[in-house]
Structure formats: C-alpha cells, structure tokens
Amino acid sequence: MPGAATARPSRPRVAPRRRARTAGSGIRWERVGRVALLGVLCVIVLLYIPPVTHWFQQSGTAARGHAQVRQLKQERVRLRARLHELTGPGSLEREARRLGMVKPGERPYVVALPTR
C-alpha cells in the first residue's frame, strides 16, 4: 500500500498508582527522609557548640593578655626613664636631698606648713 500510514502498535495505558489514604497504610519515606536530615542537622549544630564557645573564651583571654602587655610596656618606659634619671650627673645628690639629707656643714631648714 503506497501512501498508507504505518500504524504504530498501541501501548496499553496504565493508570497512575494512587496511595491508599487509610491509616497505617505504610511508611511515608519522604517524611522519614526529612526527619533524618533534620536530625543530622541538629547533631551537626550540637557538635559545633563547644568549639565556638572555646573560641570566644580564647578571644577574651587574648584580649586580657594584650592589655597586660600594653601595661607592662608602659611600666617599662617609666622604669627606663627613672633609670636614666638615677644614672645622670648629680642624681645621687638629688636623691639624697629628696630624702631630707644635708651635706656636712650645711644647716638644715624645716618649713612647716600651717595646719587647718
């Protein structure tokens, strides 16, 4: 048959499966998968809590350490200035006079401030 359309074999049509809506009909796997993923996410979050708190504690400790280093550097500058004062010319005499000492033969004077 020239020009005749070739007929395709027809496939049987299959009706889509429907889930039974009765109670206890089976396991709903999509729900089980979601619950499992949620559980895994919760476990991961719980595992991250201790390292994060430890990091915050360490940053606080580091801040206190930096403050202590700054304070010690300021004290070092002050002590170096004091060392320079005490090793200069006439420093021994200055310190002795500051303590109230006088040279032999000098007359000490005491200035009394009026009390209230």
Residue frames as a rotation matrix with the C-alpha (Angstrom) as fourth column:
MET 1
0.565 0.825 0.000 0.00
0.825 -0.565 0.000 0.00
0.000 0.000 -1.000 0.00
PRO 2
-0.530 -0.750 0.396 1.67
0.744 -0.635 -0.207 3.02
0.407 0.184 0.895 -1.19
GLY 3
-0.551 0.211 0.807 0.92
-0.197 -0.973 0.120 6.17
0.811 -0.093 0.578 0.75
ALA 4
0.552 0.756 -0.352 -0.77
0.185 0.300 0.936 4.32
0.813 -0.582 0.025 3.57
ALA 5
0.195 -0.440 0.877 0.18
-0.848 -0.524 -0.074 5.46
0.492 -0.729 -0.475 7.04
THR 6
-0.391 -0.385 -0.836 2.02
0.077 0.891 -0.447 2.93
0.917 -0.239 -0.319 9.05
ALA 7
0.665 0.696 0.272 0.21
-0.270 -0.116 0.956 2.06
0.696 -0.709 0.111 12.18
ARG 8
-0.483 -0.800 0.356 2.15
-0.625 0.031 -0.780 2.09
0.613 -0.599 -0.515 15.39
PRO 9
-0.252 0.399 -0.882 1.49
0.542 0.813 0.213 -0.62
0.802 -0.424 -0.421 17.84
SER 10
0.326 0.449 0.832 -0.52
-0.408 -0.727 0.552 0.86
0.853 -0.519 -0.054 20.66
ARG 11
-0.785 -0.588 -0.195 0.84
-0.002 0.317 -0.948 0.67
0.619 -0.744 -0.250 24.18
PRO 12
0.124 0.859 -0.497 -1.51
0.747 0.249 0.617 -0.24
0.653 -0.448 -0.610 26.89
ARG 13
-0.104 -0.091 0.990 -2.28
-0.354 -0.927 -0.122 2.71
0.929 -0.363 0.064 29.10
VAL 14
-0.315 -0.077 -0.946 -1.53
0.765 0.569 -0.301 2.22
0.561 -0.819 -0.120 32.74
ALA 15
0.679 0.605 0.417 -3.47
0.182 -0.688 0.703 4.19
0.712 -0.401 -0.576 35.29
PRO 16
-0.283 -0.814 0.507 -1.25
-0.400 -0.380 -0.834 6.07
0.872 -0.439 -0.218 37.76
ARG 17
-0.284 0.111 -0.953 -0.96
0.704 0.698 -0.129 4.45
0.651 -0.707 -0.276 41.14
ARG 18
0.187 0.390 0.902 -2.78
-0.417 -0.799 0.432 6.12
0.889 -0.457 0.013 43.92
ARG 19
-0.863 -0.502 -0.054 -1.82
-0.123 0.313 -0.942 5.87
0.490 -0.806 -0.332 47.54
ALA 20
0.024 0.860 -0.510 -4.32
0.656 0.372 0.657 4.48
0.755 -0.351 -0.555 49.88
ARG 21
-0.305 -0.072 0.950 -5.42
-0.371 -0.909 -0.188 7.11
0.877 -0.410 0.251 52.36
THR 22
0.736 0.589 -0.335 -6.23
0.043 0.453 0.891 4.70
0.676 -0.670 0.308 55.09
ALA 23
0.543 -0.519 0.660 -4.47
-0.839 -0.351 0.416 4.83
0.016 -0.779 -0.626 58.45
GLY 24
0.149 -0.592 0.792 -1.46
-0.454 0.671 0.587 2.57
-0.878 -0.447 -0.169 58.81
SER 25
0.950 0.310 -0.050 -1.21
-0.175 0.391 -0.904 2.01
-0.260 0.867 0.425 55.10
GLY 26
0.588 -0.796 0.141 2.59
0.748 0.469 -0.469 2.11
0.307 0.382 0.872 55.06
ILE 27
0.032 -0.699 -0.715 5.72
0.724 -0.477 0.499 4.13
-0.689 -0.533 0.490 55.64
ARG 28
0.970 0.201 0.139 5.89
0.243 -0.734 -0.634 7.60
-0.025 0.649 -0.761 54.13
TRP 29
0.311 -0.949 0.039 9.51
0.945 0.314 0.093 7.60
-0.100 0.008 0.995 53.03
GLU 30
0.017 -0.321 0.947 9.68
0.448 -0.845 -0.294 11.28
0.894 0.429 0.129 52.10
ARG 31
0.757 0.295 0.583 8.74
-0.360 -0.555 0.749 12.19
0.545 -0.777 -0.314 55.66
VAL 32
0.858 -0.503 -0.104 11.30
0.432 0.597 0.676 9.75
-0.278 -0.625 0.729 57.08
GLY 33
0.101 -0.852 0.514 13.98
0.923 -0.112 -0.367 11.31
0.371 0.512 0.775 54.88
ARG 34
0.229 0.044 0.972 13.12
-0.010 -0.999 0.048 14.83
0.973 -0.021 -0.229 56.03
VAL 35
0.953 0.135 0.271 13.16
-0.269 -0.031 0.963 13.82
0.138 -0.990 0.007 59.69
ALA 36
0.618 -0.786 -0.006 16.51
0.760 0.596 0.259 12.07
-0.200 -0.164 0.966 59.21
LEU 37
-0.030 -0.630 0.776 18.01
0.682 -0.580 -0.445 15.15
0.730 0.516 0.447 57.54
LEU 38
0.525 0.291 0.800 16.68
-0.318 -0.805 0.501 17.35
0.790 -0.518 -0.330 60.33
GLY 39
0.983 -0.182 -0.030 18.22
0.112 0.461 0.880 15.00
-0.146 -0.869 0.474 62.90
VAL 40
0.267 -0.935 0.235 21.59
0.959 0.233 -0.164 15.09
0.099 0.269 0.958 61.14
LEU 41
0.068 -0.187 0.980 21.46
0.250 -0.948 -0.198 18.89
0.966 0.259 -0.018 61.00
CYS 42
0.847 0.286 0.449 20.72
-0.347 -0.343 0.873 19.05
0.403 -0.895 -0.191 64.75
VAL 43
0.782 -0.615 -0.104 23.66
0.562 0.622 0.545 16.76
-0.270 -0.485 0.832 65.51
ILE 44
0.032 -0.793 0.608 25.99
0.856 -0.292 -0.426 18.90
0.516 0.535 0.669 63.38
VAL 45
0.322 0.147 0.935 24.85
-0.160 -0.965 0.207 22.08
0.933 -0.217 -0.288 65.17
LEU 46
0.984 0.068 0.163 25.36
-0.172 0.156 0.973 20.43
0.041 -0.985 0.165 68.57
LEU 47
0.521 -0.853 0.029 28.87
0.848 0.521 0.095 19.37
-0.096 -0.024 0.995 67.56
TYR 48
-0.027 -0.533 0.845 29.77
0.578 -0.698 -0.422 22.98
0.815 0.477 0.327 66.66
ILE 49
0.829 0.453 0.327 28.73
0.039 -0.631 0.775 24.46
0.558 -0.629 -0.541 70.02
PRO 50
0.763 -0.552 -0.337 31.80
0.483 0.140 0.864 23.50
-0.430 -0.822 0.373 72.15
PRO 51
-0.183 -0.899 0.397 34.42
0.982 -0.148 0.118 24.77
-0.047 0.412 0.910 69.64
VAL 52
0.088 0.270 0.959 32.57
0.433 -0.877 0.207 28.06
0.897 0.397 -0.194 69.22
THR 53
0.964 0.257 0.071 32.35
0.042 -0.411 0.911 28.66
0.263 -0.875 -0.407 72.98
HIS 54
0.448 -0.878 -0.172 36.03
0.754 0.267 0.600 27.74
-0.481 -0.398 0.781 73.33
TRP 55
-0.194 -0.491 0.849 36.89
0.873 -0.482 -0.078 30.25
0.448 0.726 0.522 70.59
PHE 56
0.538 0.453 0.711 35.02
0.100 -0.872 0.479 33.02
0.837 -0.187 -0.515 72.46
GLN 57
0.946 -0.236 -0.224 36.86
0.239 0.036 0.970 32.16
-0.221 -0.971 0.090 75.68
GLN 58
0.106 -0.973 0.204 40.20
0.950 0.160 0.269 32.25
-0.294 0.166 0.941 73.89
SER 59
-0.018 -0.086 0.996 39.48
0.614 -0.787 -0.057 35.62
0.789 0.611 0.067 72.31
GLY 60
0.881 0.346 0.324 38.67
-0.052 -0.610 0.791 37.02
0.471 -0.713 -0.520 75.77
THR 61
0.704 -0.691 -0.162 41.88
0.499 0.319 0.806 35.57
-0.505 -0.648 0.569 77.16
ALA 62
-0.081 -0.742 0.666 43.85
0.987 -0.155 -0.052 37.02
0.142 0.652 0.745 74.26
ALA 63
0.398 0.288 0.871 42.32
0.270 -0.944 0.188 40.47
0.877 0.161 -0.454 74.83
ARG 64
0.998 -0.059 0.021 43.32
-0.034 -0.236 0.971 40.35
-0.052 -0.970 -0.238 78.51
GLY 65
0.377 -0.917 0.129 46.83
0.798 0.392 0.458 39.26
-0.471 -0.070 0.879 77.52
HIS 66
-0.020 -0.345 0.938 47.16
0.802 -0.566 -0.191 42.16
0.597 0.749 0.288 75.05
ALA 67
0.754 0.336 0.564 46.02
-0.038 -0.836 0.548 44.62
0.655 -0.434 -0.618 77.72
GLN 68
0.873 -0.475 -0.113 48.60
0.233 0.200 0.952 43.21
-0.430 -0.857 0.285 80.15
VAL 69
0.083 -0.869 0.487 51.35
0.992 0.120 0.046 43.51
-0.099 0.480 0.872 77.53
ARG 70
0.251 0.067 0.966 50.41
0.420 -0.906 -0.047 47.18
0.872 0.417 -0.256 76.91
GLN 71
0.963 0.148 0.227 50.50
-0.138 -0.451 0.881 47.86
0.232 -0.880 -0.414 80.66
LEU 72
0.616 -0.788 -0.008 53.90
0.559 0.429 0.709 46.20
-0.555 -0.441 0.705 81.02
LYS 73
0.021 -0.601 0.799 55.30
0.931 -0.279 -0.234 48.21
0.363 0.749 0.553 78.10
GLN 74
0.569 0.237 0.788 54.15
0.024 -0.962 0.271 51.45
0.822 -0.135 -0.553 79.76
GLU 75
0.971 -0.235 0.039 55.76
-0.033 0.026 0.999 50.38
-0.236 -0.972 0.018 83.03
ARG 76
0.340 -0.888 0.309 58.97
0.901 0.402 0.165 49.54
-0.271 0.222 0.937 81.17
VAL 77
0.150 -0.235 0.960 59.07
0.570 -0.774 -0.278 53.03
0.808 0.589 0.018 79.61
ARG 78
0.828 0.218 0.517 58.50
-0.251 -0.681 0.688 54.58
0.502 -0.699 -0.509 83.04
LEU 79
0.843 -0.537 0.018 61.25
0.257 0.433 0.864 52.46
-0.472 -0.724 0.504 84.64
ARG 80
0.168 -0.803 0.572 63.72
0.976 0.054 -0.211 53.28
0.139 0.593 0.793 81.85
ALA 81
0.369 0.023 0.929 63.05
0.137 -0.990 -0.030 56.99
0.919 0.138 -0.369 82.37
ARG 82
0.961 -0.013 0.278 63.63
-0.275 -0.180 0.944 56.53
0.038 -0.984 -0.177 86.12
LEU 83
0.575 -0.804 0.149 66.88
0.722 0.585 0.369 54.65
-0.384 -0.105 0.917 85.41
HIS 84
0.117 -0.509 0.853 68.03
0.750 -0.517 -0.412 57.48
0.651 0.688 0.321 83.16
GLU 85
0.696 0.198 0.690 67.24
-0.226 -0.852 0.473 59.97
0.681 -0.485 -0.548 85.96
LEU 86
0.949 -0.245 0.196 69.21
-0.136 0.239 0.961 57.98
-0.283 -0.939 0.194 88.53
THR 87
0.419 -0.848 0.325 72.31
0.833 0.502 0.234 57.42
-0.361 0.172 0.916 86.38
GLY 88
0.588 -0.170 0.791 72.74
0.451 -0.743 -0.495 61.05
0.671 0.648 -0.360 85.26
PRO 89
-0.539 -0.838 0.081 75.20
0.445 -0.365 -0.818 63.54
0.715 -0.405 0.570 86.79
GLY 90
-0.812 0.137 0.568 74.18
-0.487 -0.697 -0.527 64.78
0.324 -0.704 0.632 90.23
SER 91
0.045 0.915 -0.401 71.49
-0.324 0.394 0.860 62.16
0.945 0.091 0.314 90.59
LEU 92
-0.193 -0.177 -0.965 72.88
0.729 0.632 -0.262 60.78
0.657 -0.754 0.007 93.85
GLU 93
-0.967 -0.187 -0.176 72.86
0.256 -0.728 -0.636 64.20
-0.009 -0.660 0.751 95.47
ARG 94
-0.560 0.824 0.082 69.32
-0.623 -0.485 0.613 64.92
0.545 0.293 0.785 94.18
GLU 95
0.148 0.622 -0.769 68.00
0.103 0.763 0.638 61.69
0.984 -0.173 0.049 95.66
ALA 96
-0.494 -0.396 -0.774 69.76
0.794 0.157 -0.587 62.29
0.354 -0.905 0.237 98.98
ARG 97
-0.987 0.149 0.065 68.24
-0.162 -0.934 -0.319 65.79
0.013 -0.326 0.945 99.24
ARG 98
-0.243 0.949 -0.200 64.84
-0.506 0.052 0.861 64.43
0.828 0.310 0.467 98.30
LEU 99
0.145 0.239 -0.960 65.16
0.541 0.793 0.280 62.09
0.828 -0.560 -0.014 101.30
GLY 100
0.933 0.285 0.221 65.99
0.021 -0.654 0.756 65.07
0.360 -0.701 -0.616 103.57
MET 101
0.445 -0.847 -0.290 69.75
0.863 0.320 0.391 64.60
-0.239 -0.425 0.873 103.86
VAL 102
0.973 -0.227 -0.045 72.21
-0.232 -0.956 -0.182 67.50
-0.001 0.188 -0.982 104.04
LYS 103
0.370 -0.920 -0.129 75.94
0.256 0.234 -0.938 67.80
0.893 0.314 0.322 103.38
PRO 104
0.199 -0.377 -0.904 78.28
0.980 0.055 0.193 68.04
-0.023 -0.924 0.381 106.33
GLY 105
-0.772 -0.514 -0.375 78.47
0.553 -0.833 0.003 71.66
-0.314 -0.205 0.927 107.46
GLU 106
-0.662 0.616 0.427 75.15
0.040 -0.540 0.841 72.72
0.749 0.573 0.333 105.92
ARG 107
-0.870 0.461 0.177 72.27
-0.306 -0.222 -0.926 73.98
-0.387 -0.859 0.334 108.02
PRO 108
-0.720 0.679 0.145 69.01
0.627 0.546 0.555 72.14
0.297 0.491 -0.819 107.53
TYR 109
-0.821 0.569 0.055 65.83
-0.558 -0.777 -0.290 74.20
-0.122 -0.269 0.955 107.41
VAL 110
-0.719 0.687 0.106 62.41
0.686 0.726 -0.050 72.79
-0.112 0.036 -0.993 108.04
VAL 111
-0.840 0.533 0.102 59.46
-0.463 -0.801 0.379 74.62
0.284 0.271 0.920 106.56
ALA 112
-0.772 0.636 0.015 56.27
0.469 0.585 -0.662 73.88
-0.430 -0.504 -0.749 108.46
LEU 113
-0.715 0.625 0.314 53.04
0.064 -0.389 0.919 74.40
0.696 0.677 0.238 106.61
PRO 114
-0.679 0.520 0.518 50.10
-0.726 -0.368 -0.581 75.71
-0.112 -0.771 0.627 108.61
THR 115
-0.905 0.425 -0.017 47.56
0.423 0.904 0.061 73.05
0.041 0.048 -0.998 109.50
ARG 116
-0.480 0.804 0.351 43.89
-0.119 -0.457 0.882 73.59
0.869 0.381 0.315 109.09
